[in-house]
Amino acid sequence: MKLSFLIYKYFPYGGQQRDLFKIILSCLDRGHKVEVYTLNWQGDVPQGVEVKIVPVKALSRIKLYQRFTTWVLAKLALQSDRIVIGFNKMPGLDFYFAADPCFAEKADTQRGVYYKFTSRYRHFKKYEEVVFNSRARTEILLLSPLQRNAFLKYYPDCSDRLHDVPPGISRDRMVNSNRQKDRDQFREEFSLSADKLLVLQVGSGFRIKGVDRSIRAIAALPNELRRKVKFMLVGQDKPGQFKALARKLGIEKQFSVFPGRDDIPRFLAGADLLLHPAYSESAGYILLEATIAGLPVLTTATCGYAFHINVAGSGEVCDEPFDQSELNQRLSAMLSGLKFSSWSQSGRKYGANDELYALGEKATDIIETKAQIQHELVTALSMSSRRSSS
């Protein structure tokens, strides 16, 4: 098949982008021809993939996305037998990979009353409706039950087009025989003595990932415990306002920020707890990556993959609606009880589940199956039309 993937922006450290990469590799392995349309591509390009940078510009993000869609759909209209797979909601898709949460739900639960009068709301609601409304024919790949429930609440007629796909975490996050050596080297590199507790947070887009919540929770720790804690944040975003908050709350010397990087397994080995109190997260790969690495996790119920933490027994999940005091209390209790918990052992045991690594293959299965059905339907209709005309 000829497959055209659409994504606004690609960089190697986002969960959405990593999912795209895995699915592309699986499609290439099966002999399909792959091209990607994007506004910006950072990082390696898989051999055999044609990346096409869409040459549009605009002063606003909304206008940029609209021009992107118009330009790409015009190009694709000139090509036949193309299967179009979008990683952002937009018109013209045969398949949509739901890397983002339900916009309609976010608008209702996380925005003010006047938000629905803005051009931003109108744009994103329109682009979501064109994928999910009752007249749409786009097949939708979902990452979590949390997404399924939200989309069915706002678009109940789309149920037949929803397809669950498993996670696609990398096996290099699993514990290996070098774990203790990696941990010792990491902690020596960052001058972390044996009595220090390293709290780690990983993810790009610091606001939506709840970095402010993390900083407040660490600042709220009992004095003796707080002095032992080091907080490392790894991801792509501007950290200025979060450094300012840490300074305001008196923990700036314990807070370090690192841009996106490729050696996350070292951080997982060197840390004592993963903190991920996101406001909203369709999946949250880092929750599973920490789990299979044996790193205890503290997260929020608004993360799509939070249910894995409960099933695995690899940490704790804060209730919804979120309460900062609950996060504060859970963080304090978990840090105090690390030596006596089974979180690490339970997480490593959970990592033996092969389904955790099967995203690329399963997603490609769905694309192939549904595309074949669509092709057969179009062929049958065409033949019927020719017989009727003759």
Legacy VTK file of the C-alpha trace (Angstrom):
# vtk DataFile Version 3.0
C-alpha trace
ASCII
DATASET POLYDATA
POINTS 390 float
0.000 0.000 0.000
0.924 3.645 -0.380
0.665 5.251 3.046
0.677 9.003 3.714
1.219 9.958 7.367
0.319 13.475 8.542
1.714 15.081 11.694
2.162 18.769 12.470
5.557 18.403 14.108
8.024 15.561 14.607
10.754 15.456 17.244
12.232 12.278 18.726
11.139 12.712 22.369
7.331 13.057 22.200
5.071 10.062 22.819
2.972 10.883 19.757
6.069 11.073 17.606
7.535 7.863 18.983
4.278 6.067 18.178
4.453 7.388 14.616
8.020 6.123 14.299
7.123 2.629 15.511
4.140 2.308 13.178
6.170 3.573 10.223
8.878 0.976 10.889
6.279 -1.783 11.047
4.700 -0.616 7.773
8.100 -0.546 6.097
8.854 -4.068 7.315
5.723 -5.257 5.522
6.736 -3.655 2.260
4.438 -0.633 2.226
5.526 2.667 0.695
5.607 5.439 3.292
5.670 9.229 3.090
5.237 11.781 5.879
3.854 15.308 5.552
4.888 17.627 8.380
5.696 21.244 9.179
8.953 20.317 10.889
11.023 17.151 11.302
13.795 16.855 13.887
15.857 13.704 14.203
16.647 10.666 12.094
14.521 9.671 9.106
13.976 5.905 8.696
15.466 4.530 5.504
12.782 4.263 2.839
10.601 7.070 4.230
10.038 10.223 2.209
9.573 13.227 4.501
7.836 16.180 2.864
8.059 19.519 4.665
4.856 21.445 4.005
5.876 24.984 2.880
3.230 27.050 4.659
3.561 29.784 7.261
1.180 31.833 9.386
1.218 34.222 12.313
-1.121 32.065 14.404
-1.047 28.352 15.145
-4.683 27.954 14.089
-4.081 29.518 10.694
-0.906 27.457 10.277
-2.798 24.209 10.862
-5.527 25.243 8.456
-3.005 26.052 5.727
-1.206 22.781 6.395
-4.445 20.838 5.930
-5.410 22.707 2.758
-1.970 22.245 1.177
-1.674 18.539 2.034
-5.186 17.593 0.951
-4.654 19.362 -2.370
-1.481 17.333 -2.937
-3.082 14.054 -1.930
-6.048 14.675 -4.219
-3.654 14.366 -7.166
-2.581 10.877 -6.091
-4.607 7.686 -6.356
-4.840 4.736 -3.956
-3.346 6.620 -1.032
-4.210 5.641 2.554
-4.052 8.771 4.746
-3.167 8.346 8.414
-3.265 11.398 10.659
-1.616 11.855 14.036
-3.529 15.101 14.529
-7.273 15.571 14.091
-8.058 17.091 10.711
-10.231 16.566 7.621
-9.413 14.007 4.932
-8.177 11.116 7.083
-8.750 7.426 6.459
-7.239 6.648 9.873
-6.661 8.797 12.938
-4.166 7.744 15.617
-5.571 9.233 18.818
-2.430 10.559 20.421
-4.426 13.427 21.986
-7.317 13.335 24.460
-10.896 14.264 23.586
-10.932 18.003 22.920
-14.647 18.381 23.685
-14.114 16.902 27.139
-11.097 19.127 27.826
-13.096 22.189 26.803
-15.886 21.239 29.201
-13.771 20.236 32.187
-10.531 22.222 31.991
-11.444 25.563 30.429
-13.409 28.612 31.535
-16.928 29.511 30.466
-15.781 31.963 27.782
-13.418 29.524 26.078
-16.168 28.261 23.776
-16.450 31.722 22.222
-12.837 31.729 21.012
-11.514 30.970 17.523
-9.235 28.338 19.040
-12.216 26.428 20.389
-14.097 26.625 17.097
-11.116 25.352 15.128
-10.227 22.364 17.285
-13.865 21.396 17.856
-14.494 21.457 14.086
-11.389 19.356 13.373
-12.381 16.832 16.032
-15.972 16.595 14.800
-14.891 15.899 11.227
-13.126 12.767 12.544
-15.651 11.585 15.149
-19.166 12.687 14.127
-21.809 10.276 12.872
-21.158 11.111 9.204
-17.409 10.490 9.396
-15.758 7.364 8.005
-12.359 7.743 9.638
-11.133 4.660 11.522
-9.715 5.600 14.937
-6.870 3.935 16.835
-7.113 4.386 20.609
-4.460 4.094 23.294
-6.518 3.700 26.474
-9.966 3.022 27.994
-9.898 6.615 29.267
-9.953 7.873 25.677
-12.664 5.440 24.613
-14.976 6.575 27.415
-14.430 10.264 26.643
-14.954 9.989 22.888
-18.068 7.837 23.288
-19.514 10.340 25.736
-19.290 13.175 23.197
-19.548 11.165 19.960
-21.647 8.068 20.768
-22.107 7.104 17.111
-18.395 6.467 16.519
-18.151 3.217 18.496
-17.877 0.951 15.425
-14.817 2.885 14.256
-12.846 2.732 17.516
-9.967 0.244 17.661
-7.816 -0.341 20.736
-4.074 -0.682 20.238
-1.547 -1.820 22.861
1.393 0.275 24.082
4.650 0.325 22.166
7.292 0.850 24.805
10.911 -0.032 24.076
12.371 -3.143 25.637
15.598 -1.280 26.443
13.712 0.210 29.426
13.564 -3.222 31.074
15.873 -4.091 33.935
19.054 -5.827 32.762
22.135 -7.298 34.390
23.897 -3.917 34.281
21.212 -2.082 36.262
23.156 -1.719 39.520
26.289 -0.649 37.652
24.266 1.888 35.613
22.663 3.182 38.791
25.959 3.591 40.600
27.573 5.382 37.648
24.599 7.694 37.192
24.445 8.681 40.838
28.195 9.239 40.944
27.979 11.447 37.836
25.322 13.639 39.451
26.845 13.561 42.950
23.918 11.723 44.526
24.998 10.140 47.798
23.377 6.962 49.116
21.037 8.868 51.433
19.664 11.109 48.650
16.299 10.361 47.053
16.002 11.165 43.357
12.521 12.030 42.135
12.333 11.960 38.337
9.833 13.448 35.908
10.067 12.874 32.141
7.912 14.467 29.461
7.712 17.341 27.007
5.102 20.038 27.519
5.751 20.900 31.155
2.436 22.620 31.893
0.163 19.772 30.799
2.502 17.249 32.461
1.813 18.888 35.825
5.342 20.012 36.650
3.889 22.760 38.846
2.089 20.059 40.851
5.351 18.144 41.246
7.222 21.182 42.506
4.483 21.983 45.032
4.417 18.385 46.259
8.184 18.297 46.822
8.117 21.685 48.559
5.370 20.357 50.866
7.435 17.377 52.096
8.384 17.296 55.783
11.621 19.212 56.312
13.868 16.234 57.041
12.563 14.283 54.050
12.609 17.282 51.712
16.306 17.903 52.383
17.087 14.414 51.069
15.217 14.907 47.788
16.631 15.873 44.408
14.109 16.556 41.608
15.166 16.069 37.974
12.946 17.054 35.051
13.739 15.805 31.526
11.869 17.061 28.468
11.455 19.672 25.758
9.847 22.945 26.839
10.681 26.320 28.327
11.412 25.814 32.044
11.502 29.467 33.140
8.189 29.674 35.009
8.810 26.354 36.763
12.261 27.371 37.907
10.664 30.545 39.220
8.076 28.514 41.141
10.789 26.285 42.612
12.702 29.400 43.668
9.574 30.880 45.247
8.940 27.685 47.226
12.567 27.375 48.325
13.621 24.227 46.449
15.495 25.743 43.495
18.807 24.143 44.554
17.156 20.700 44.472
15.598 21.185 41.021
17.418 20.437 37.741
16.048 20.563 34.190
17.474 18.653 31.214
16.347 18.950 27.576
15.029 15.868 25.777
17.697 13.185 25.506
18.282 9.590 24.430
19.659 8.090 27.654
16.410 7.892 29.632
17.181 4.308 30.777
20.096 5.733 32.802
17.766 8.165 34.553
15.283 5.374 35.275
18.070 3.294 36.789
19.412 6.149 38.892
16.111 7.462 40.250
14.090 6.331 43.273
10.596 7.370 42.150
8.869 8.625 39.002
6.474 11.516 39.597
3.975 12.222 36.804
0.918 14.201 38.003
-0.271 15.227 34.525
-3.381 17.334 34.034
-4.294 15.295 30.956
-2.491 12.517 29.116
-3.865 10.185 26.450
-1.317 7.521 27.349
1.877 8.358 29.220
4.607 5.984 28.038
6.932 6.983 30.823
4.571 5.362 33.343
5.109 1.971 31.720
8.786 2.586 31.010
9.368 3.286 34.693
7.245 0.277 35.674
9.218 -2.264 33.640
12.453 -0.628 34.824
11.443 -1.306 38.409
11.003 2.380 39.286
7.967 3.091 41.520
5.422 5.486 39.986
3.157 8.173 41.421
0.712 9.561 38.864
-2.826 10.866 38.326
-5.993 9.124 37.124
-6.206 11.499 34.132
-3.301 9.643 32.471
-4.463 7.021 29.997
-1.887 4.473 31.124
-2.503 5.036 34.843
-4.619 1.877 34.890
-1.437 -0.106 34.150
0.029 1.171 37.430
-2.948 -0.224 39.339
-2.909 -3.540 37.460
0.850 -3.947 37.855
0.937 -2.779 41.463
3.952 -0.660 40.520
2.977 2.514 42.355
0.025 4.717 43.257
-2.561 6.757 41.347
-4.126 9.956 42.676
-7.893 10.140 42.449
-9.898 12.347 40.103
-10.783 15.163 40.648
-7.221 16.039 41.531
-6.368 17.290 45.007
-2.884 18.717 45.591
-2.934 17.667 49.230
-3.516 14.045 48.182
-0.484 14.181 45.883
1.584 15.728 48.672
0.592 13.014 51.145
1.120 10.143 48.702
4.554 11.434 47.685
5.659 11.722 51.298
4.379 8.256 52.160
5.911 6.615 49.085
9.337 8.190 49.605
9.265 7.125 53.246
8.261 3.552 52.394
10.416 2.742 49.367
12.559 0.188 51.201
9.539 -1.788 52.374
7.401 -1.736 49.229
6.854 -4.312 46.449
6.374 -1.652 43.730
9.703 -2.265 42.030
9.427 -6.059 41.976
5.805 -5.941 40.790
6.668 -3.562 37.958
9.493 -5.728 36.678
7.217 -8.768 36.724
4.595 -6.841 34.730
7.219 -6.127 32.083
7.105 -9.768 30.975
3.807 -9.056 29.168
4.603 -9.036 25.423
1.515 -6.911 24.660
3.286 -3.897 26.169
5.626 -3.770 23.155
3.233 -4.566 20.276
1.915 -1.161 19.134
3.557 -1.064 15.696
2.457 -4.528 14.649
-1.117 -4.245 15.955
-1.672 -0.778 14.461
-0.382 -1.966 11.085
-2.695 -4.987 11.282
-5.691 -2.673 11.715
-4.604 -0.352 8.904
-4.095 -3.267 6.509
-7.378 -4.967 7.391
-9.575 -1.884 7.245
-7.875 -0.550 4.103
-8.498 -3.875 2.365
-12.178 -3.808 3.344
-12.507 -0.237 2.056
-10.782 -1.204 -1.201
-13.076 -4.180 -1.741
-16.137 -2.033 -1.045
-15.056 0.644 -3.522
-14.298 -2.016 -6.143
-17.699 -3.640 -5.640
-19.525 -0.313 -5.914
-17.567 0.568 -9.051
-18.423 -2.744 -10.690
-22.069 -2.385 -9.710
-22.154 1.116 -11.187
-20.647 -0.137 -14.471
-23.178 -2.956 -14.720
-26.045 -0.553 -14.091
-24.851 1.862 -16.784
-24.448 -0.954 -19.333
LINES 1 391
390 0 1 2 3 4 5 6 7 8 9 10 11 12 13 14 15 16 17 18 19 20 21 22 23 24 25 26 27 28 29 30 31 32 33 34 35 36 37 38 39 40 41 42 43 44 45 46 47 48 49 50 51 52 53 54 55 56 57 58 59 60 61 62 63 64 65 66 67 68 69 70 71 72 73 74 75 76 77 78 79 80 81 82 83 84 85 86 87 88 89 90 91 92 93 94 95 96 97 98 99 100 101 102 103 104 105 106 107 108 109 110 111 112 113 114 115 116 117 118 119 120 121 122 123 124 125 126 127 128 129 130 131 132 133 134 135 136 137 138 139 140 141 142 143 144 145 146 147 148 149 150 151 152 153 154 155 156 157 158 159 160 161 162 163 164 165 166 167 168 169 170 171 172 173 174 175 176 177 178 179 180 181 182 183 184 185 186 187 188 189 190 191 192 193 194 195 196 197 198 199 200 201 202 203 204 205 206 207 208 209 210 211 212 213 214 215 216 217 218 219 220 221 222 223 224 225 226 227 228 229 230 231 232 233 234 235 236 237 238 239 240 241 242 243 244 245 246 247 248 249 250 251 252 253 254 255 256 257 258 259 260 261 262 263 264 265 266 267 268 269 270 271 272 273 274 275 276 277 278 279 280 281 282 283 284 285 286 287 288 289 290 291 292 293 294 295 296 297 298 299 300 301 302 303 304 305 306 307 308 309 310 311 312 313 314 315 316 317 318 319 320 321 322 323 324 325 326 327 328 329 330 331 332 333 334 335 336 337 338 339 340 341 342 343 344 345 346 347 348 349 350 351 352 353 354 355 356 357 358 359 360 361 362 363 364 365 366 367 368 369 370 371 372 373 374 375 376 377 378 379 380 381 382 383 384 385 386 387 388 389
